[in-house]
Amino acid sequence: MTKLTAKDLDVLTHVLTGEEMACKKARIYANTLTDAALAQEMNRIACAHAERFSALCTLLEGGRS
């Protein structure tokens, strides 16, 4: 893989922060919602953000080599 530029790393860092915050917020919403279906959907959304966060971390780690 091509090495990531400083700009690439900066963008990835910002996107990682966004994914992390979205995951945390979705988990908070899931824990506070009283409607079980909505809470389940928020958990699904949180998992999707967590998966993207993980994939971006993997990309970031690979680009530093």
C-alpha positions in Angstrom: 0.0 0.0 0.0 1.1 3.5 -0.7 2.2 5.5 2.3 -0.3 8.0 3.6 0.4 11.7 3.3 0.2 14.0 6.3 -3.1 15.3 4.8 -4.4 11.7 4.5 -3.6 11.1 8.2 -5.2 14.4 9.2 -8.4 13.5 7.4 -8.5 9.9 8.8 -8.0 11.3 12.3 -11.0 13.6 11.9 -13.1 10.8 10.5 -12.1 8.4 13.2 -13.1 11.0 15.8 -16.5 11.4 14.1 -17.1 7.6 14.0 -16.1 7.2 17.6 -18.4 10.0 18.8 -21.3 8.7 16.7 -20.9 5.2 18.1 -20.8 6.6 21.7 -23.9 8.7 21.1 -25.8 5.8 19.6 -25.0 3.6 22.5 -26.1 6.3 24.9 -29.4 6.7 23.0 -29.9 2.9 23.0 -29.5 2.8 26.7 -31.9 5.7 27.4 -34.7 4.8 24.9 -37.7 3.1 26.3 -39.0 1.8 23.0 -37.3 -1.5 22.5 -37.4 -1.4 18.7 -35.7 2.0 18.6 -33.1 1.0 21.2 -32.3 -2.1 19.1 -31.9 0.1 16.0 -29.6 2.5 17.9 -27.5 -0.5 18.9 -27.3 -1.6 15.3 -26.2 1.9 14.3 -23.6 2.0 17.1 -22.2 -1.4 15.8 -22.0 0.0 12.2 -20.0 3.0 13.5 -17.8 0.7 15.5 -17.1 -1.4 12.5 -16.2 1.7 10.4 -14.0 2.9 13.2 -12.2 -0.4 13.3 -11.7 -0.5 9.5 -10.3 3.0 9.5 -7.9 2.1 12.3 -6.7 -0.8 10.3 -6.2 1.5 7.3 -4.4 4.0 9.4 -2.1 1.4 10.9 -1.3 0.0 7.4 -0.5 3.4 6.0 2.1 4.2 8.7 4.4 1.4 7.6 
